[in-house]
Amino acid sequence: MLAKREVDVLIVGAGPVGLFAALSLVEQGVGVKIVDKHWRTHTHSYALALHPETLRLMDEWGLAQALIDNGHVVKKLGFYDGADHKADVDLAELKSAFPYVIVVPQSSLEWALESRLQQRGVEVLWNHEVTDFKLAGGRAVAEVTRYDKQSLGYPIARTDWVAAEQFQIVATHIVGADGYHSRVRRQLGIDCLTFGDVQFFSVMEFSARGNLAPEPRVVIDEKSTNVLWPMRGELYRWTFQIDEPSQHNPTIERLTELARDRAPWFAPEAPSVVWSSIVRFEHRLAPRFAEPNAWLAGDAAHLTGPVGVQSMNIGIREAHDVARRITEILRGANSEELVASYNAERAREWGRLLGRDGEVTLQQGADDWMGRHRHEILTCLPGSGDELEQMLNQIGMTLA
Ligand SMILES: Cc1cc2nc3c(=O)[nH]c(=O)nc-3n(C[C@H](O)[C@H](O)[C@H](O)COP(=O)(O)OP(=O)(O)OC[C@H]3O[C@@H](n4cnc5c(N)ncnc54)[C@H](O)[C@@H]3O)c2cc1C
């Protein structure tokens, strides 16, 4: 018989979405446990920008100002067809309390969220994997394995992770914020639908002298979608779409070659690659996001391209929404209605973003290039909801 621990909400996954869900629940007085199968996730930069709406949500828990102070403020986004400057989105014109985007590494965001959780008395249970769970009698019963480091081997020592303890967490609600391979989603029997081709991106962070691009620049041609992000000081990131992983070669020669081909205005002084990664993306979506007592948010339920940083930012909005709904249910609200409306709202938003439902239309006088690339442009904008529509309107487009 395994030991049992009881709690209101179990959150599986301590990426940005799980951490924000945990914080949003704790701030509303709900008891949480949050587990992650790995030993601390926040060592990588990955998704690097926070949308205006994300900043507004962070501000609810008093976190926005520190992120703004430690990040790089972006007020404009440029679109290019090679050398041709096609359009600008002026973020300062958005009707938002935070009319800008903040460039901040995902690792810094996760660190800020974990620190705030600690201040509220919640420790992330790192090295804890949910290996199974079932929903029964209005509760989620999860099997959890804790891993410990063990030094093995003689004469050549090595360290392995070994299962040190197994126990159950019994919760009224379980939230699957467990990313791309989500076990929670799979246990619920939900398979993601995929649309379009798999895309590969070569991501290279580099330092260079000179003011290369004060604002992010999206470069779209007939074969690829690419983006140059200013990060902080002399640090920048190029994300190049490539045909296959073998074309990823994180050297300054390759970076310059790709940039010369796609963005002829790019002229760095003394560049040097400091970090790189090859990333596989596809457009995919869970056909439902929730059922009574179980919820999905973030990459567990969807994925889109990397340029507009929509997967993580919309995932954070979902985490906030799930926390609100769970809090209301625990206070007596109708669970079925709140589950059904979450499913309907998520399907509507992602259906439009992934081009399944609705259409981006061009306003009169808009450039042909914008029309040809309207679907790519939609996923490259750093916003969602009303703010996304305002950004589209600025460049002569409407999301119907
Ligand atoms: C190499 C790389 C580069 C990227 N670059 C970009 C980019 O340029 N732009 C962009 O927008 N996005 C990028 N992303 C995607 C971005 O990182 C994700 O959108 C974001 O992390 C999603 O957050 P999440 O919290 O939903 O999931 P994740 O960050 O994936 O977190 C899920 C967590 O769940 C944990 N977990 C999984 N299964 C279990 C289990 N059974 N038990 C316990 N814990 C579990 C995992 O250990 C993980 O920590 C990149 C991702 C990668 C991997």
The ligand as a MOL file (V3000), in Angstrom:
LIG
                    3D

  0  0  0     0  0            999 V3000
M  V30 BEGIN CTAB
M  V30 COUNTS 53 58 0 0 0
M  V30 BEGIN ATOM
M  V30 1 C 15.1030 23.6250 -27.5430 0
M  V30 2 C 13.8290 24.4530 -27.4600 0
M  V30 3 C 13.8000 25.7280 -28.0300 0
M  V30 4 C 12.6330 26.4780 -27.9890 0
M  V30 5 N 12.6210 27.6890 -28.5900 0
M  V30 6 C 11.4870 28.4230 -28.5780 0
M  V30 7 C 11.4180 29.6810 -29.2150 0
M  V30 8 O 12.3810 30.1620 -29.8230 0
M  V30 9 N 10.2310 30.3680 -29.1740 0
M  V30 10 C 9.1450 29.8440 -28.5270 0
M  V30 11 O 8.0890 30.4680 -28.5050 0
M  V30 12 N 9.1920 28.6730 -27.9070 0
M  V30 13 C 10.3140 27.9460 -27.9230 0
M  V30 14 N 10.3410 26.7300 -27.3120 0
M  V30 15 C 9.0920 26.2380 -26.7040 0
M  V30 16 C 8.8760 26.7650 -25.3060 0
M  V30 17 O 9.9970 26.4250 -24.5300 0
M  V30 18 C 7.5810 26.1370 -24.7980 0
M  V30 19 O 6.4810 26.6910 -25.5310 0
M  V30 20 C 7.3450 26.3530 -23.3060 0
M  V30 21 O 8.3980 25.8080 -22.5360 0
M  V30 22 C 6.0490 25.6570 -22.9180 0
M  V30 23 O 5.8960 25.6830 -21.5380 0
M  V30 24 P 5.0850 24.5540 -20.7760 0
M  V30 25 O 5.1830 24.9390 -19.3350 0
M  V30 26 O 3.7640 24.3530 -21.4160 0
M  V30 27 O 5.8890 23.1870 -21.0420 0
M  V30 28 P 7.4020 22.8070 -20.7370 0
M  V30 29 O 8.2630 24.0050 -20.6070 0
M  V30 30 O 7.7600 21.7680 -21.7470 0
M  V30 31 O 7.3350 22.1430 -19.2910 0
M  V30 32 C 6.7840 20.8570 -19.0800 0
M  V30 33 C 7.4380 20.2700 -17.8320 0
M  V30 34 O 6.7420 19.0610 -17.4920 0
M  V30 35 C 7.6700 18.1420 -16.9810 0
M  V30 36 N 7.0670 16.8070 -17.1120 0
M  V30 37 C 6.7520 16.1490 -18.2550 0
M  V30 38 N 6.1910 14.9590 -17.9810 0
M  V30 39 C 6.1480 14.8530 -16.6190 0
M  V30 40 C 5.6870 13.8370 -15.7230 0
M  V30 41 N 5.1250 12.6940 -16.1800 0
M  V30 42 N 5.8150 14.0300 -14.3920 0
M  V30 43 C 6.3670 15.1890 -13.9210 0
M  V30 44 N 6.8310 16.1840 -14.7380 0
M  V30 45 C 6.7130 16.0190 -16.0670 0
M  V30 46 C 8.9140 18.3570 -17.8390 0
M  V30 47 O 10.0860 17.9200 -17.1650 0
M  V30 48 C 8.9040 19.8770 -18.0420 0
M  V30 49 O 9.7070 20.5610 -17.1180 0
M  V30 50 C 11.4820 25.9550 -27.3430 0
M  V30 51 C 11.5160 24.7000 -26.7310 0
M  V30 52 C 12.6720 23.9410 -26.8020 0
M  V30 53 C 12.6580 22.5600 -26.1470 0
M  V30 END ATOM
M  V30 BEGIN BOND
M  V30 1 1 1 2
M  V30 2 1 2 3
M  V30 3 2 2 52
M  V30 4 2 3 4
M  V30 5 1 4 5
M  V30 6 1 4 50
M  V30 7 2 5 6
M  V30 8 1 6 7
M  V30 9 1 6 13
M  V30 10 2 7 8
M  V30 11 1 7 9
M  V30 12 1 9 10
M  V30 13 2 10 11
M  V30 14 1 10 12
M  V30 15 2 12 13
M  V30 16 1 13 14
M  V30 17 1 14 15
M  V30 18 1 14 50
M  V30 19 1 15 16
M  V30 20 1 16 17
M  V30 21 1 16 18
M  V30 22 1 18 19
M  V30 23 1 18 20
M  V30 24 1 20 21
M  V30 25 1 20 22
M  V30 26 1 22 23
M  V30 27 1 23 24
M  V30 28 2 24 25
M  V30 29 1 24 26
M  V30 30 1 24 27
M  V30 31 1 27 28
M  V30 32 2 28 29
M  V30 33 1 28 30
M  V30 34 1 28 31
M  V30 35 1 31 32
M  V30 36 1 32 33
M  V30 37 1 33 34
M  V30 38 1 33 48
M  V30 39 1 34 35
M  V30 40 1 35 36
M  V30 41 1 35 46
M  V30 42 1 36 37
M  V30 43 1 36 45
M  V30 44 2 37 38
M  V30 45 1 38 39
M  V30 46 1 39 40
M  V30 47 2 39 45
M  V30 48 1 40 41
M  V30 49 2 40 42
M  V30 50 1 42 43
M  V30 51 2 43 44
M  V30 52 1 44 45
M  V30 53 1 46 47
M  V30 54 1 46 48
M  V30 55 1 48 49
M  V30 56 2 50 51
M  V30 57 1 51 52
M  V30 58 1 52 53
M  V30 END BOND
M  V30 END CTAB
M  END
